[in-house]
Amino acid sequence: MGKITVTKLPKDPGPAAWNAILPAAPAPQPLEENITADWLVVGGGFTGLAVARRLSQLCKGDKIVLLDACRLAEGPAGRNSGFMIDLPHDLSSEDYGGAVEADRTQIRLNRSAIAFAEEAAREYGMAAEAFQKAGKINAAASEKGLKHTRDYAGHLTKLGEEHRFLDAADMRALSGSSYYQGGLFTPGTAMLQPALFVRSVGEGLAPVVSIHENSPVTALEREGAAWRAITPKGSVSAARVILAVNGHVESFGFYPRRLMHIFLYGSMTRALTDAEIETLGGEPTWGFTPADPLGTTLRKISGTGGTRIVVRNRVTFDPGLEIPEPRIARMGQTHDKCFAARFPNLANVEMEYRWGGRLCLSRNNVAAFGELDQGLYSACCQNGLGAARGTLSGMLSAELAAGQPSEFVDLLLAEDQPTKLPPEPLASLGAAAVMRWGEYKAGAEL
């Protein structure tokens, strides 16, 4: 392969709210010269940072460079809802579960990623709000949602996984909302302040990894045994390159017509006043995933930036990897209705931030993982679970590229490749129809 021209650069609509509520980060250091390195990591989200950290463990003394097109935590990682989930969480199913043995394998993989992140949090001295093994709740607002939850609980029983039912009174005591009829608590999920986590990992890696923000790669070309990555003001030549750019791996010319690019939408309230916090009641923090995968995800956070509530729902299929800005306000109308239905006692609380976040899925729920060309690797397509699967594919791509024997690497390499999508306009029409029907069926869970 000769020269690769990158066809699109990332465009992330709206502010990255999790980052906006933190103190300003130090000034970036864009790449402004031509340098060489042993390793180049492209992308500074959960995946790219996991790649860089694992390489720093395996290849001590090697020069590692990481390039990010924007600022750390301004891209999809800073728009993530912050659930690092250990259990099966197949967004294309009705109850998140799949085949028992496949799910057991996925749990092992997810938990290895959570352990890796937990080790980073401990090593870099992160505050509890950045990473906490707090568990999560599958929240059900309807009889249909309760059935999904019971089905999922039955699946977890087959898997031998711990879980606990919550009734309507438990849900009200926890959240201050009377909207939910019940829930299912599972203890293994880590809850993140995703921007704080990502920025903290970047700061922790700074002594051993050269991180250059606002430095998008516009082209890659072979130079003998090395690759040269070109940015607007410089370049990096490295023998081995790992692409940690999720769906934008297609912009580099790989996996054409095999990846589904979607956007999810979120809103975050302003900081609640002391009186509003008292009126709401409930616990200081919690996280709800919906009983129906196309329902509403909710979080209450308390820490840097105050006490706030985060609402996420609505999904669109956007193969062009970008969306019109006015759509964010339109999706925000749904968030406002969902918030009002759940928290009528907070009628005067406005949303301060609204945004869209890019996700990448494959039709057969597999990663875009492996060696693409000599010395060029992909750790992409996280199937909507960027925190856990992104960390996982980052760790394992580093092990693959460094020649580190790994059972988990072998498992990912044994997966099928992402399957092809139907031709356009069938793909867009079909995806849009499936998503709208799924949202309609979600009913009160939306």
N, C-alpha and C positions, 0 to 999 in steps of 0.2 A: 504494500500500500504506500502511495506517495504522499501527497498533501491532502489534508482534510480541511475544508473551509467550513467553519461553523455557521449554519444558516440562520440561527436565531439566538438572541441573548435573553436571559430571564427578564420577565416583566411581572412584578408582583403588585397587584392592585390594592390600594388603601394602605393605611399604616400597619406596621407590625406592632400590635397593641402591647403585647407582653414586653417588648423592648422599649416602647414609648414610656411605660410607667417606671422604668429603671433610671438611675442617674446616667447622664451622658457617658458614653464610652470614650476612652482616649482616642486621639486623632488616628485615622488609619495610616498605613504605610503602603501605598500602592507600589507595584513593581515599576521601577523607572530605569532599569538597566538590563543588560544581557548577562545572565548568570548560568552556572552549571550546578547540578545537584545529582545525588544518587537516586533520589525518588522525587516524583512530582505527584501531588494529590490535587485534583481539580474539583472544587466544591468544599464549602466550609459549614455544611449542616451536620446533622447527627452522624451521617455516614462518613463524610470526609474527615471529621474530627476523630471518629473511631479508627479510620484507616491510619491517620497520622499517629495516634497514640499507640496503636498496636505495632506499627513499624518502629516507633521509638523504643519499644520493649524488645523487639526481635533483632533489630539491626543497630545496636548501640554504636554511636560514632559516625553513622552514615548521615549525610546531609539531606534533610527532608524539607521540601518546600511545599506550601499549600497556597493555592490561589483561589480566591472567591470573587465572583462577579460583583457582589455588593458588599455590605457590612455583615459581619457575623451577627446572626439573629434578626436580620432584616428580611431574609428570604423565607422559604417555607418553614424552617425550623422555628422561627419567631412567630409563626402563625398557627402552629400546631396546638392542639387542645391540651397537650401535656399528660396524656395517659400512656404510660409505658406498660403495655398489657402482656401478662405472661400466658394467659389461657387462650384457647382457640377464639379467633375473632374474624371469621370470614364474612366480609361485608356483603357478599353476594348470596348468603343464606338467609333464612328467616329467623334462625335462632343462634347464629354465629358458629354452630358446631359443624363437624364433618365426620369422616370415618375415624373410628376410635384410635387405631394404631397410628394413622397419620397425625392425628391431633396430639397424641402422646409425644411423637417426635417433635412437633412444632412447639410444644410446651418446653421441652428440653432446650431447644434452640433459643426460644424467647428468654428463658431464665438465664441462659449463659450471657445474653446481651444485657439483661438487667444487672447481673452480678458484675459485669464489666463496667457498667455505668456507676454502680454503687461504689465500686473500688475507686473510680475516678473522683466521685464526690467526696469520698473520705480522704484520698490523697491530696486533693486540692482545697480541702477545708471549706467545702460549700455549706452555706446556711441550709437549714431544713426545708425552707420553701423552694430551694432549687431542686432537691431530690429527696423524696420521702417515701418509704415503703408503707403507704397508708391504706392500700386496697381501694376498690371502687365498688359502685353499686349499679346493677342493671335495674333501671327504674321503670315501672309499669304504671301507665295512667288509665288503663282500660282492661276489660275482661280478656280481650284479645291479647293485650300485652302481658297480662298475667299468665295466659296459656303459653306464650313464647317463653316466658321466664321459667315456668314449670318444666317445659320441654328441655330448656337449656340446663336446668338443675338436674334433670334425669340423666342428661348426657355427662355432666360433671360427676355424678355418682358412678357411672360406668368407668369413668377415668380415674376414680378414686381421689377426686379433688375436693378440698374443703370449700364449703359454702354455707350460707346462713340466710334464711328468709327473714324479711322485714315486713310487717303489716302496715296498714295505712297510718296508724298512730305512730309507729316507729319512724316512718318517712317524714311525718309532720314534725316530730320532735327533732329529727336530724336537720331538716332543711328549712323549717318554718313555713312550708307550703302544704296546703291541703289537697293539692292537685293529684297526688300519686296514690294509687290503691295498694301498692306493695313494691318490693324490691328484692334483689338477690345480692348479698354482699359476698365478695371474694377477696381474700387478703393479699394476693401476690402482686397486684399492680403497683408500680411506683408512680407517684404523682410528681410532675415536674412543673416548675416555673420555667418553661422551655428556653426563653431568652436568657435568663440568668444562668441556667445550666450550660447552654452553648457558650456564652461569653466566658464563664468560669473555666470550661475546658480549654478554650482558646488561650486564656491567660496562663493556665497551668502548663500548657505545651510550649509557651513562648520561649523558654530557655533552650529547648531542643529542636523546635520546628520553626522555620521562617514562614510567617503568615503574612500574606499580602492581600489586603482587601481592595475593593473597587478595581479589580484587575481581571476582567473577563478574558477568557481564552477565545481568540477569534479564529485561530487556525492551529493545526498540528501538522508537522511534516517530519518525515524520516531524515535523519542525518547519520548515515552509516548505521552503527549499532544503537544509536540513541534517537530519541524523539525531541523535537524542538517545539515548544508551545509558545505561540506569539500572542502578546497582549498589546493594548493600544500604545504603551510606552516602553515595552521591554520584551524579554523572552527568557524562557527557562529551557535548558537542554538537560535531559535526564535519560538514563538508560531504561528506567521503568516508570510508567505513568499509570495512575489509577483514576478512572473517571467516576466521581461520586456526585453525579448531577441529576439523578433520578430520571424523570421523563425527558430531560434535555439531552440524554444520550442519543435520542433520535436526531437532534440538531447537529450532532457530530457524524451523522450518516449511518448509525447502527440501529438495528431492529426496526427498519422501516415498516410501517403498517402493521406492527405487532404490539404496540403500546396504546393504552387508552388514557388520554389526558383529561382529567376532570378538575373542577374547582369546587371546593366547599366554602361556606361563608360563615363569618362569625361577627359578633358584636360584643362589646365589653362596656359595662356601665361606668359612669363616673364613680369616684370613691363615695361610699355611703357615709352619711353623717352618723354620729354616735346615737342620735335619736332613731334614725332609720335602722341601724343595726339592732337596737333594742326592740323596735317594733317587729322586725323580721323574726328575731329569735333564732333557735337552732344552733348548730355547732359552728365554730369559726371557719372551718374549711370542709369541703366535701366535693366529690366528683360523681356525676351520674352519666352513664352511657344509656341510650334508649333501649327499651325492650325490642323494638323494631329497628333494624340497622339504618333505616332512612328516617328515623325520628330525630328528636332534639337532644343534643348533648348539652349538659349544664355543669358549670363549676362555680363554687363560691371560694374565693381566695382571700387571704388575709396576710398582709406582710408589706413589703416594699410597694409603695403606691396605694396603700390603703386596702379596705375591704371592698370587694367588687364581685359582680356576678357576670359570668361569661356564658353566652348563648351561641350554639352553633347548630345550624341545619341548612337545608337546601343544597342541591348538587346539580351541576351542569356539565355536559360533555363538550369539551372545547379542544378539538384536535390542533388548532392553531396555537395553543399554549399561551393564549392571552385573552382577556375579556374586556368589554367596554366598561369604563368607570361607572356610568350611570346604573349599571346592573347592581352594584353594591348597595345603593340606596333602595332599590326595588326589593332586594332580598332582605334588607334591614326591616322593611315593613312586616315581613313574616316574623322576624325576631321580636319585634315590638309586641306583636299579638301573642306570641308564645310567652314572652315575659309577663305580660299583663294577665294572662290566664293563670299563670303559676304564682304570681306575686301581686295580687290586687291591693295588698296593703303597702306597696311601694309605687303607687300611681305617679308620684312626682319624680321618680328616678329616671333620668335620661341615659341613653347610650352615648358614651364619649368617643368610642372608636368603632369603626366598621371596616371589614377587610375581606379579601378573598385569598384562598390558599390553594396552591397547585398540588395535586396528587397524581400518581401514576399507577395504573392497574394493568394486569394482563388478563386475558380472557380465562386462562387456565390457572390463575393465581400463583404464578411462579415468578422468580426474580429474573432480571436480565444480568446474569452473573457469569463471570469467567474471563478467559483470555481471548481478546478480540483479534489481536495480532501480536507478533513477537514483542514482548515488553509492554503491551498496552492491555489494560484490564478494565472490566466494567463491574461496578457495585451499584446497580441501579434497579429501578422498579420495585418499590417497597409495598405495593398493593394497599395503600392507604394507611399503613401502620409505620410511619416514618421513624418514630422514637425507638421502638423495639427492633423492627426489621431493618431499619436503616443502620442502627448500631451493629446489629448482627452481620449484615453484609459487609459493612466496613471492616470489622474485625477479621472476617473470614477471607475477604479479598486480600488483605495484608498478608495473611498466613499463606494463601495460595501463591502470591507473587514472590514471597520470601522463601518459598520452598519448605515451609513448616508443615510436617505431617499433621493431619487433622481429620478426625472422623466427621466433623461437621462440614468441613470443606467438601469432603467426598459426597455427603448427602446433598449439598446444593448443586454440585456438578452432575449428580445423577438425575436431577430434575429435567423434565422436558424443557425445550426452548419455548418462549412465549409464542402462542399460536397466532396465526394471521387474523386480521380483522376483515370483515366484509368490505367490499369496495364502497366508496362514497357515491351517492349520498346515503346509501343504505346504512352504513355504520352510524352516522350522525342521527338519522331519523330513528333507527332502531334503539340506540342508546337513550335518546331523549324520551322516547315512548316508554321504555322500561323504567327510567328514573321518575317520570311524572306519575306513572301508574303505581310505582312503589311508594311515592310520597302520599298519593291518594289513599292507598291501602293502609298506610301507617296510622291514619286517623288521628285519634287523640294523642298518640305518641309523638306526632310532629309538633 
